Amino acid sequence: MYLTHLRVLRWSPSTLRKIKSDWAVFRKAVTVPLFASPMHDDARWVKFVTMMGWHPFSHVLCQDGITRPLYIHTV
């Protein structure tokens, strides 16, 4: 399992371009389906992951007892 967290402190168009560029390199190397779930109900998170190509997949019951949406990204 691979767990990652992305924290952007200053947002700009160049930041988005760099993220998309790095993401393309990463996805060329890692071709298995990836899954993501937000820690909080955050519309900005949903907007970002859908822009990056993630799609709603299902809902999961997390260890803290909260049901959250699960997103999938396939190559």
PyMOL Python script that loads the backbone (N, CA, C, O; Angstrom):
from pymol import cmd

cmd.read_pdbstr("""\
ATOM      1  N   MET A   1       0.843  -1.168   0.000  1.00  0.00           N
ATOM      2  CA  MET A   1       0.000   0.000   0.000  1.00  0.00           C
ATOM      3  C   MET A   1       0.890   1.234   0.000  1.00  0.00           C
ATOM      4  O   MET A   1       1.942   1.261   0.639  1.00  0.00           O
ATOM      5  N   TYR A   2       0.456   2.234  -0.715  1.00  0.00           N
ATOM      6  CA  TYR A   2       1.192   3.497  -0.790  1.00  0.00           C
ATOM      7  C   TYR A   2       0.243   4.596  -0.341  1.00  0.00           C
ATOM      8  O   TYR A   2      -0.857   4.727  -0.878  1.00  0.00           O
ATOM      9  N   LEU A   3       0.657   5.374   0.625  1.00  0.00           N
ATOM     10  CA  LEU A   3      -0.156   6.469   1.146  1.00  0.00           C
ATOM     11  C   LEU A   3       0.587   7.769   0.908  1.00  0.00           C
ATOM     12  O   LEU A   3       1.776   7.879   1.206  1.00  0.00           O
ATOM     13  N   THR A   4      -0.113   8.744   0.375  1.00  0.00           N
ATOM     14  CA  THR A   4       0.528  10.037   0.121  1.00  0.00           C
ATOM     15  C   THR A   4      -0.412  11.160   0.516  1.00  0.00           C
ATOM     16  O   THR A   4      -1.630  10.990   0.563  1.00  0.00           O
ATOM     17  N   HIS A   5       0.168  12.289   0.794  1.00  0.00           N
ATOM     18  CA  HIS A   5      -0.595  13.478   1.158  1.00  0.00           C
ATOM     19  C   HIS A   5       0.020  14.664   0.428  1.00  0.00           C
ATOM     20  O   HIS A   5       1.240  14.830   0.410  1.00  0.00           O
ATOM     21  N   LEU A   6      -0.824  15.478  -0.166  1.00  0.00           N
ATOM     22  CA  LEU A   6      -0.357  16.660  -0.879  1.00  0.00           C
ATOM     23  C   LEU A   6      -0.887  17.888  -0.158  1.00  0.00           C
ATOM     24  O   LEU A   6      -2.094  18.032   0.042  1.00  0.00           O
ATOM     25  N   ARG A   7       0.011  18.758   0.225  1.00  0.00           N
ATOM     26  CA  ARG A   7      -0.370  20.000   0.894  1.00  0.00           C
ATOM     27  C   ARG A   7       0.184  21.157   0.083  1.00  0.00           C
ATOM     28  O   ARG A   7       1.397  21.278  -0.091  1.00  0.00           O
ATOM     29  N   VAL A   8      -0.706  22.007  -0.413  1.00  0.00           N
ATOM     30  CA  VAL A   8      -0.303  23.160  -1.214  1.00  0.00           C
ATOM     31  C   VAL A   8      -0.465  24.404  -0.352  1.00  0.00           C
ATOM     32  O   VAL A   8      -1.570  24.723   0.087  1.00  0.00           O
ATOM     33  N   LEU A   9       0.626  25.096  -0.115  1.00  0.00           N
ATOM     34  CA  LEU A   9       0.583  26.275   0.745  1.00  0.00           C
ATOM     35  C   LEU A   9       0.268  27.552  -0.025  1.00  0.00           C
ATOM     36  O   LEU A   9      -0.354  28.468   0.512  1.00  0.00           O
ATOM     37  N   ARG A  10       0.697  27.612  -1.281  1.00  0.00           N
ATOM     38  CA  ARG A  10       0.425  28.793  -2.095  1.00  0.00           C
ATOM     39  C   ARG A  10      -0.034  28.323  -3.462  1.00  0.00           C
ATOM     40  O   ARG A  10       0.720  27.679  -4.192  1.00  0.00           O
ATOM     41  N   TRP A  11      -1.257  28.642  -3.802  1.00  0.00           N
ATOM     42  CA  TRP A  11      -1.857  28.179  -5.044  1.00  0.00           C
ATOM     43  C   TRP A  11      -1.645  29.200  -6.145  1.00  0.00           C
ATOM     44  O   TRP A  11      -1.817  30.401  -5.937  1.00  0.00           O
ATOM     45  N   SER A  12      -1.265  28.702  -7.336  1.00  0.00           N
ATOM     46  CA  SER A  12      -1.119  29.558  -8.498  1.00  0.00           C
ATOM     47  C   SER A  12      -1.278  28.694  -9.739  1.00  0.00           C
ATOM     48  O   SER A  12      -1.219  27.468  -9.639  1.00  0.00           O
ATOM     49  N   PRO A  13      -1.477  29.292 -10.896  1.00  0.00           N
ATOM     50  CA  PRO A  13      -1.543  28.500 -12.126  1.00  0.00           C
ATOM     51  C   PRO A  13      -0.277  27.665 -12.362  1.00  0.00           C
ATOM     52  O   PRO A  13      -0.360  26.542 -12.858  1.00  0.00           O
ATOM     53  N   SER A  14       0.885  28.209 -12.009  1.00  0.00           N
ATOM     54  CA  SER A  14       2.130  27.450 -12.200  1.00  0.00           C
ATOM     55  C   SER A  14       2.195  26.254 -11.243  1.00  0.00           C
ATOM     56  O   SER A  14       2.757  25.215 -11.588  1.00  0.00           O
ATOM     57  N   THR A  15       1.629  26.397 -10.057  1.00  0.00           N
ATOM     58  CA  THR A  15       1.569  25.284  -9.118  1.00  0.00           C
ATOM     59  C   THR A  15       0.744  24.156  -9.711  1.00  0.00           C
ATOM     60  O   THR A  15       1.144  22.993  -9.655  1.00  0.00           O
ATOM     61  N   LEU A  16      -0.406  24.493 -10.278  1.00  0.00           N
ATOM     62  CA  LEU A  16      -1.260  23.483 -10.892  1.00  0.00           C
ATOM     63  C   LEU A  16      -0.548  22.804 -12.067  1.00  0.00           C
ATOM     64  O   LEU A  16      -0.631  21.585 -12.210  1.00  0.00           O
ATOM     65  N   ARG A  17       0.135  23.557 -12.888  1.00  0.00           N
ATOM     66  CA  ARG A  17       0.879  22.973 -14.009  1.00  0.00           C
ATOM     67  C   ARG A  17       1.941  21.990 -13.511  1.00  0.00           C
ATOM     68  O   ARG A  17       2.106  20.909 -14.076  1.00  0.00           O
ATOM     69  N   LYS A  18       2.657  22.371 -12.453  1.00  0.00           N
ATOM     70  CA  LYS A  18       3.692  21.499 -11.887  1.00  0.00           C
ATOM     71  C   LYS A  18       3.075  20.223 -11.313  1.00  0.00           C
ATOM     72  O   LYS A  18       3.611  19.134 -11.514  1.00  0.00           O
ATOM     73  N   ILE A  19       1.963  20.348 -10.607  1.00  0.00           N
ATOM     74  CA  ILE A  19       1.286  19.176 -10.051  1.00  0.00           C
ATOM     75  C   ILE A  19       0.853  18.241 -11.174  1.00  0.00           C
ATOM     76  O   ILE A  19       1.065  17.031 -11.093  1.00  0.00           O
ATOM     77  N   LYS A  20       0.248  18.798 -12.223  1.00  0.00           N
ATOM     78  CA  LYS A  20      -0.202  17.971 -13.347  1.00  0.00           C
ATOM     79  C   LYS A  20       0.973  17.299 -14.055  1.00  0.00           C
ATOM     80  O   LYS A  20       0.871  16.142 -14.463  1.00  0.00           O
ATOM     81  N   SER A  21       2.075  18.008 -14.202  1.00  0.00           N
ATOM     82  CA  SER A  21       3.264  17.450 -14.835  1.00  0.00           C
ATOM     83  C   SER A  21       3.827  16.295 -13.997  1.00  0.00           C
ATOM     84  O   SER A  21       4.113  15.223 -14.529  1.00  0.00           O
ATOM     85  N   ASP A  22       3.982  16.515 -12.700  1.00  0.00           N
ATOM     86  CA  ASP A  22       4.494  15.472 -11.810  1.00  0.00           C
ATOM     87  C   ASP A  22       3.545  14.277 -11.765  1.00  0.00           C
ATOM     88  O   ASP A  22       3.989  13.130 -11.717  1.00  0.00           O
ATOM     89  N   TRP A  23       2.237  14.546 -11.779  1.00  0.00           N
ATOM     90  CA  TRP A  23       1.234  13.489 -11.744  1.00  0.00           C
ATOM     91  C   TRP A  23       1.349  12.608 -12.995  1.00  0.00           C
ATOM     92  O   TRP A  23       1.242  11.385 -12.898  1.00  0.00           O
ATOM     93  N   ALA A  24       1.562  13.212 -14.157  1.00  0.00           N
ATOM     94  CA  ALA A  24       1.693  12.458 -15.402  1.00  0.00           C
ATOM     95  C   ALA A  24       2.904  11.526 -15.341  1.00  0.00           C
ATOM     96  O   ALA A  24       2.826  10.382 -15.789  1.00  0.00           O
ATOM     97  N   VAL A  25       4.009  11.998 -14.796  1.00  0.00           N
ATOM     98  CA  VAL A  25       5.202  11.169 -14.646  1.00  0.00           C
ATOM     99  C   VAL A  25       4.917  10.009 -13.690  1.00  0.00           C
ATOM    100  O   VAL A  25       5.267   8.863 -13.972  1.00  0.00           O
ATOM    101  N   PHE A  26       4.292  10.312 -12.578  1.00  0.00           N
ATOM    102  CA  PHE A  26       3.955   9.289 -11.587  1.00  0.00           C
ATOM    103  C   PHE A  26       3.055   8.211 -12.182  1.00  0.00           C
ATOM    104  O   PHE A  26       3.275   7.021 -11.957  1.00  0.00           O
ATOM    105  N   ARG A  27       2.030   8.633 -12.949  1.00  0.00           N
ATOM    106  CA  ARG A  27       1.078   7.664 -13.496  1.00  0.00           C
ATOM    107  C   ARG A  27       1.671   6.837 -14.632  1.00  0.00           C
ATOM    108  O   ARG A  27       1.157   5.761 -14.936  1.00  0.00           O
ATOM    109  N   LYS A  28       2.729   7.311 -15.258  1.00  0.00           N
ATOM    110  CA  LYS A  28       3.415   6.481 -16.250  1.00  0.00           C
ATOM    111  C   LYS A  28       4.142   5.328 -15.566  1.00  0.00           C
ATOM    112  O   LYS A  28       4.275   4.245 -16.136  1.00  0.00           O
ATOM    113  N   ALA A  29       4.607   5.563 -14.352  1.00  0.00           N
ATOM    114  CA  ALA A  29       5.330   4.534 -13.608  1.00  0.00           C
ATOM    115  C   ALA A  29       4.393   3.626 -12.808  1.00  0.00           C
ATOM    116  O   ALA A  29       4.657   2.433 -12.660  1.00  0.00           O
ATOM    117  N   VAL A  30       3.314   4.184 -12.301  1.00  0.00           N
ATOM    118  CA  VAL A  30       2.363   3.441 -11.468  1.00  0.00           C
ATOM    119  C   VAL A  30       1.056   3.334 -12.243  1.00  0.00           C
ATOM    120  O   VAL A  30       0.303   4.302 -12.347  1.00  0.00           O
ATOM    121  N   THR A  31       0.796   2.151 -12.783  1.00  0.00           N
ATOM    122  CA  THR A  31      -0.350   1.999 -13.676  1.00  0.00           C
ATOM    123  C   THR A  31      -1.533   1.266 -13.048  1.00  0.00           C
ATOM    124  O   THR A  31      -2.553   1.071 -13.710  1.00  0.00           O
ATOM    125  N   VAL A  32      -1.417   0.861 -11.793  1.00  0.00           N
ATOM    126  CA  VAL A  32      -2.534   0.190 -11.126  1.00  0.00           C
ATOM    127  C   VAL A  32      -3.600   1.217 -10.750  1.00  0.00           C
ATOM    128  O   VAL A  32      -3.286   2.402 -10.629  1.00  0.00           O
ATOM    129  N   PRO A  33      -4.851   0.796 -10.563  1.00  0.00           N
ATOM    130  CA  PRO A  33      -5.872   1.738 -10.091  1.00  0.00           C
ATOM    131  C   PRO A  33      -5.490   2.303  -8.721  1.00  0.00           C
ATOM    132  O   PRO A  33      -4.970   1.586  -7.867  1.00  0.00           O
ATOM    133  N   LEU A  34      -5.752   3.582  -8.527  1.00  0.00           N
ATOM    134  CA  LEU A  34      -5.498   4.239  -7.250  1.00  0.00           C
ATOM    135  C   LEU A  34      -6.827   4.668  -6.642  1.00  0.00           C
ATOM    136  O   LEU A  34      -7.772   4.998  -7.358  1.00  0.00           O
ATOM    137  N   PHE A  35      -6.888   4.659  -5.325  1.00  0.00           N
ATOM    138  CA  PHE A  35      -8.105   5.034  -4.622  1.00  0.00           C
ATOM    139  C   PHE A  35      -7.805   6.177  -3.667  1.00  0.00           C
ATOM    140  O   PHE A  35      -6.705   6.269  -3.123  1.00  0.00           O
ATOM    141  N   ALA A  36      -8.788   7.049  -3.464  1.00  0.00           N
ATOM    142  CA  ALA A  36      -8.627   8.181  -2.560  1.00  0.00           C
ATOM    143  C   ALA A  36      -9.948   8.460  -1.854  1.00  0.00           C
ATOM    144  O   ALA A  36     -11.028   8.256  -2.408  1.00  0.00           O
ATOM    145  N   SER A  37      -9.832   8.928  -0.629  1.00  0.00           N
ATOM    146  CA  SER A  37     -11.008   9.297   0.151  1.00  0.00           C
ATOM    147  C   SER A  37     -10.664  10.527   0.981  1.00  0.00           C
ATOM    148  O   SER A  37      -9.584  10.592   1.568  1.00  0.00           O
ATOM    149  N   PRO A  38     -11.568  11.504   1.040  1.00  0.00           N
ATOM    150  CA  PRO A  38     -11.262  12.720   1.805  1.00  0.00           C
ATOM    151  C   PRO A  38     -11.370  12.477   3.307  1.00  0.00           C
ATOM    152  O   PRO A  38     -12.161  11.651   3.763  1.00  0.00           O
ATOM    153  N   MET A  39     -10.567  13.204   4.058  1.00  0.00           N
ATOM    154  CA  MET A  39     -10.651  13.117   5.516  1.00  0.00           C
ATOM    155  C   MET A  39     -11.844  13.908   6.053  1.00  0.00           C
ATOM    156  O   MET A  39     -12.381  13.592   7.114  1.00  0.00           O
ATOM    157  N   HIS A  40     -12.247  14.930   5.317  1.00  0.00           N
ATOM    158  CA  HIS A  40     -13.355  15.791   5.728  1.00  0.00           C
ATOM    159  C   HIS A  40     -14.235  16.055   4.513  1.00  0.00           C
ATOM    160  O   HIS A  40     -13.803  15.861   3.376  1.00  0.00           O
ATOM    161  N   ASP A  41     -15.437  16.485   4.745  1.00  0.00           N
ATOM    162  CA  ASP A  41     -16.333  16.853   3.651  1.00  0.00           C
ATOM    163  C   ASP A  41     -15.846  18.193   3.105  1.00  0.00           C
ATOM    164  O   ASP A  41     -16.148  19.243   3.670  1.00  0.00           O
ATOM    165  N   ASP A  42     -15.101  18.156   2.018  1.00  0.00           N
ATOM    166  CA  ASP A  42     -14.443  19.350   1.505  1.00  0.00           C
ATOM    167  C   ASP A  42     -14.697  19.480   0.009  1.00  0.00           C
ATOM    168  O   ASP A  42     -14.189  18.677  -0.774  1.00  0.00           O
ATOM    169  N   ALA A  43     -15.472  20.474  -0.398  1.00  0.00           N
ATOM    170  CA  ALA A  43     -15.799  20.689  -1.808  1.00  0.00           C
ATOM    171  C   ALA A  43     -14.545  21.000  -2.628  1.00  0.00           C
ATOM    172  O   ALA A  43     -14.477  20.641  -3.804  1.00  0.00           O
ATOM    173  N   ARG A  44     -13.557  21.659  -2.028  1.00  0.00           N
ATOM    174  CA  ARG A  44     -12.316  21.970  -2.755  1.00  0.00           C
ATOM    175  C   ARG A  44     -11.549  20.694  -3.093  1.00  0.00           C
ATOM    176  O   ARG A  44     -10.972  20.575  -4.174  1.00  0.00           O
ATOM    177  N   TRP A  45     -11.547  19.744  -2.163  1.00  0.00           N
ATOM    178  CA  TRP A  45     -10.878  18.471  -2.405  1.00  0.00           C
ATOM    179  C   TRP A  45     -11.539  17.750  -3.575  1.00  0.00           C
ATOM    180  O   TRP A  45     -10.855  17.269  -4.479  1.00  0.00           O
ATOM    181  N   VAL A  46     -12.873  17.677  -3.557  1.00  0.00           N
ATOM    182  CA  VAL A  46     -13.616  17.011  -4.630  1.00  0.00           C
ATOM    183  C   VAL A  46     -13.337  17.696  -5.961  1.00  0.00           C
ATOM    184  O   VAL A  46     -13.126  17.017  -6.966  1.00  0.00           O
ATOM    185  N   LYS A  47     -13.332  19.009  -5.988  1.00  0.00           N
ATOM    186  CA  LYS A  47     -13.059  19.745  -7.222  1.00  0.00           C
ATOM    187  C   LYS A  47     -11.665  19.420  -7.746  1.00  0.00           C
ATOM    188  O   LYS A  47     -11.483  19.222  -8.948  1.00  0.00           O
ATOM    189  N   PHE A  48     -10.683  19.364  -6.853  1.00  0.00           N
ATOM    190  CA  PHE A  48      -9.306  19.088  -7.259  1.00  0.00           C
ATOM    191  C   PHE A  48      -9.165  17.671  -7.800  1.00  0.00           C
ATOM    192  O   PHE A  48      -8.620  17.484  -8.888  1.00  0.00           O
ATOM    193  N   VAL A  49      -9.645  16.668  -7.063  1.00  0.00           N
ATOM    194  CA  VAL A  49      -9.431  15.287  -7.518  1.00  0.00           C
ATOM    195  C   VAL A  49     -10.198  14.986  -8.802  1.00  0.00           C
ATOM    196  O   VAL A  49      -9.705  14.233  -9.642  1.00  0.00           O
ATOM    197  N   THR A  50     -11.382  15.551  -8.975  1.00  0.00           N
ATOM    198  CA  THR A  50     -12.104  15.314 -10.229  1.00  0.00           C
ATOM    199  C   THR A  50     -11.400  16.001 -11.393  1.00  0.00           C
ATOM    200  O   THR A  50     -11.406  15.480 -12.509  1.00  0.00           O
ATOM    201  N   MET A  51     -10.797  17.153 -11.154  1.00  0.00           N
ATOM    202  CA  MET A  51     -10.024  17.833 -12.184  1.00  0.00           C
ATOM    203  C   MET A  51      -8.804  16.987 -12.586  1.00  0.00           C
ATOM    204  O   MET A  51      -8.367  17.033 -13.736  1.00  0.00           O
ATOM    205  N   MET A  52      -8.270  16.231 -11.652  1.00  0.00           N
ATOM    206  CA  MET A  52      -7.101  15.399 -11.907  1.00  0.00           C
ATOM    207  C   MET A  52      -7.471  14.029 -12.486  1.00  0.00           C
ATOM    208  O   MET A  52      -6.593  13.196 -12.714  1.00  0.00           O
ATOM    209  N   GLY A  53      -8.754  13.797 -12.722  1.00  0.00           N
ATOM    210  CA  GLY A  53      -9.156  12.558 -13.385  1.00  0.00           C
ATOM    211  C   GLY A  53      -9.719  11.471 -12.496  1.00  0.00           C
ATOM    212  O   GLY A  53      -9.955  10.357 -12.962  1.00  0.00           O
ATOM    213  N   TRP A  54      -9.939  11.767 -11.225  1.00  0.00           N
ATOM    214  CA  TRP A  54     -10.526  10.786 -10.307  1.00  0.00           C
ATOM    215  C   TRP A  54     -12.043  10.772 -10.493  1.00  0.00           C
ATOM    216  O   TRP A  54     -12.645  11.784 -10.853  1.00  0.00           O
ATOM    217  N   HIS A  55     -12.659   9.599 -10.239  1.00  0.00           N
ATOM    218  CA  HIS A  55     -14.099   9.449 -10.388  1.00  0.00           C
ATOM    219  C   HIS A  55     -14.687   8.806  -9.136  1.00  0.00           C
ATOM    220  O   HIS A  55     -14.044   7.957  -8.518  1.00  0.00           O
ATOM    221  N   PRO A  56     -15.910   9.205  -8.753  1.00  0.00           N
ATOM    222  CA  PRO A  56     -16.555   8.536  -7.616  1.00  0.00           C
ATOM    223  C   PRO A  56     -16.679   7.040  -7.891  1.00  0.00           C
ATOM    224  O   PRO A  56     -17.032   6.639  -9.000  1.00  0.00           O
ATOM    225  N   PHE A  57     -16.391   6.223  -6.892  1.00  0.00           N
ATOM    226  CA  PHE A  57     -16.404   4.775  -7.053  1.00  0.00           C
ATOM    227  C   PHE A  57     -17.436   4.118  -6.132  1.00  0.00           C
ATOM    228  O   PHE A  57     -18.265   3.326  -6.581  1.00  0.00           O
ATOM    229  N   SER A  58     -17.376   4.453  -4.847  1.00  0.00           N
ATOM    230  CA  SER A  58     -18.325   3.904  -3.877  1.00  0.00           C
ATOM    231  C   SER A  58     -18.200   4.702  -2.581  1.00  0.00           C
ATOM    232  O   SER A  58     -17.595   5.773  -2.555  1.00  0.00           O
ATOM    233  N   HIS A  59     -18.769   4.178  -1.528  1.00  0.00           N
ATOM    234  CA  HIS A  59     -18.610   4.758  -0.196  1.00  0.00           C
ATOM    235  C   HIS A  59     -18.003   3.691   0.705  1.00  0.00           C
ATOM    236  O   HIS A  59     -18.285   2.503   0.547  1.00  0.00           O
ATOM    237  N   VAL A  60     -17.168   4.117   1.650  1.00  0.00           N
ATOM    238  CA  VAL A  60     -16.522   3.175   2.563  1.00  0.00           C
ATOM    239  C   VAL A  60     -16.731   3.614   4.005  1.00  0.00           C
ATOM    240  O   VAL A  60     -16.789   4.806   4.305  1.00  0.00           O
ATOM    241  N   LEU A  61     -16.844   2.637   4.885  1.00  0.00           N
ATOM    242  CA  LEU A  61     -16.929   2.904   6.312  1.00  0.00           C
ATOM    243  C   LEU A  61     -15.509   2.935   6.850  1.00  0.00           C
ATOM    244  O   LEU A  61     -14.814   1.919   6.836  1.00  0.00           O
ATOM    245  N   CYS A  62     -15.077   4.089   7.322  1.00  0.00           N
ATOM    246  CA  CYS A  62     -13.701   4.263   7.796  1.00  0.00           C
ATOM    247  C   CYS A  62     -13.570   3.814   9.249  1.00  0.00           C
ATOM    248  O   CYS A  62     -14.570   3.594   9.931  1.00  0.00           O
ATOM    249  N   GLN A  63     -12.334   3.680   9.714  1.00  0.00           N
ATOM    250  CA  GLN A  63     -12.062   3.186  11.061  1.00  0.00           C
ATOM    251  C   GLN A  63     -12.633   4.087  12.148  1.00  0.00           C
ATOM    252  O   GLN A  63     -12.849   3.631  13.271  1.00  0.00           O
ATOM    253  N   ASP A  64     -12.882   5.358  11.839  1.00  0.00           N
ATOM    254  CA  ASP A  64     -13.451   6.256  12.836  1.00  0.00           C
ATOM    255  C   ASP A  64     -14.980   6.200  12.850  1.00  0.00           C
ATOM    256  O   ASP A  64     -15.629   6.972  13.556  1.00  0.00           O
ATOM    257  N   GLY A  65     -15.556   5.268  12.056  1.00  0.00           N
ATOM    258  CA  GLY A  65     -16.997   5.079  12.050  1.00  0.00           C
ATOM    259  C   GLY A  65     -17.750   5.976  11.090  1.00  0.00           C
ATOM    260  O   GLY A  65     -18.979   5.924  11.044  1.00  0.00           O
ATOM    261  N   ILE A  66     -17.049   6.799  10.320  1.00  0.00           N
ATOM    262  CA  ILE A  66     -17.685   7.718   9.382  1.00  0.00           C
ATOM    263  C   ILE A  66     -17.638   7.114   7.981  1.00  0.00           C
ATOM    264  O   ILE A  66     -16.605   6.603   7.550  1.00  0.00           O
ATOM    265  N   THR A  67     -18.767   7.179   7.277  1.00  0.00           N
ATOM    266  CA  THR A  67     -18.811   6.724   5.892  1.00  0.00           C
ATOM    267  C   THR A  67     -18.386   7.876   4.988  1.00  0.00           C
ATOM    268  O   THR A  67     -18.933   8.976   5.056  1.00  0.00           O
ATOM    269  N   ARG A  68     -17.390   7.595   4.134  1.00  0.00           N
ATOM    270  CA  ARG A  68     -16.858   8.619   3.239  1.00  0.00           C
ATOM    271  C   ARG A  68     -16.891   8.120   1.798  1.00  0.00           C
ATOM    272  O   ARG A  68     -16.907   6.915   1.549  1.00  0.00           O
ATOM    273  N   PRO A  69     -16.901   9.076   0.836  1.00  0.00           N
ATOM    274  CA  PRO A  69     -16.851   8.663  -0.569  1.00  0.00           C
ATOM    275  C   PRO A  69     -15.461   8.138  -0.915  1.00  0.00           C
ATOM    276  O   PRO A  69     -14.454   8.590  -0.370  1.00  0.00           O
ATOM    277  N   LEU A  70     -15.431   7.184  -1.823  1.00  0.00           N
ATOM    278  CA  LEU A  70     -14.188   6.624  -2.309  1.00  0.00           C
ATOM    279  C   LEU A  70     -14.086   6.947  -3.793  1.00  0.00           C
ATOM    280  O   LEU A  70     -15.019   6.689  -4.553  1.00  0.00           O
ATOM    281  N   TYR A  71     -12.963   7.509  -4.204  1.00  0.00           N
ATOM    282  CA  TYR A  71     -12.717   7.876  -5.597  1.00  0.00           C
ATOM    283  C   TYR A  71     -11.660   6.942  -6.178  1.00  0.00           C
ATOM    284  O   TYR A  71     -10.812   6.422  -5.453  1.00  0.00           O
ATOM    285  N   ILE A  72     -11.720   6.735  -7.496  1.00  0.00           N
ATOM    286  CA  ILE A  72     -10.766   5.869  -8.173  1.00  0.00           C
ATOM    287  C   ILE A  72     -10.138   6.629  -9.354  1.00  0.00           C
ATOM    288  O   ILE A  72     -10.781   7.451 -10.007  1.00  0.00           O
ATOM    289  N   HIS A  73      -8.856   6.318  -9.599  1.00  0.00           N
ATOM    290  CA  HIS A  73      -8.160   6.862 -10.752  1.00  0.00           C
ATOM    291  C   HIS A  73      -7.537   5.691 -11.497  1.00  0.00           C
ATOM    292  O   HIS A  73      -6.741   4.941 -10.931  1.00  0.00           O
ATOM    293  N   THR A  74      -7.899   5.536 -12.765  1.00  0.00           N
ATOM    294  CA  THR A  74      -7.318   4.488 -13.586  1.00  0.00           C
ATOM    295  C   THR A  74      -6.576   5.120 -14.749  1.00  0.00           C
ATOM    296  O   THR A  74      -6.897   6.225 -15.186  1.00  0.00           O
ATOM    297  N   VAL A  75      -5.584   4.405 -15.237  1.00  0.00           N
ATOM    298  CA  VAL A  75      -4.780   4.912 -16.371  1.00  0.00           C
ATOM    299  C   VAL A  75      -5.503   4.638 -17.665  1.00  0.00           C
ATOM    300  O   VAL A  75      -5.003   4.982 -18.736  1.00  0.00           O
TER     301      VAL A  75
END
""", "prot")
cmd.dss("prot")
cmd.show_as("cartoon", "prot")
cmd.util.cbc("prot")
cmd.orient("prot")
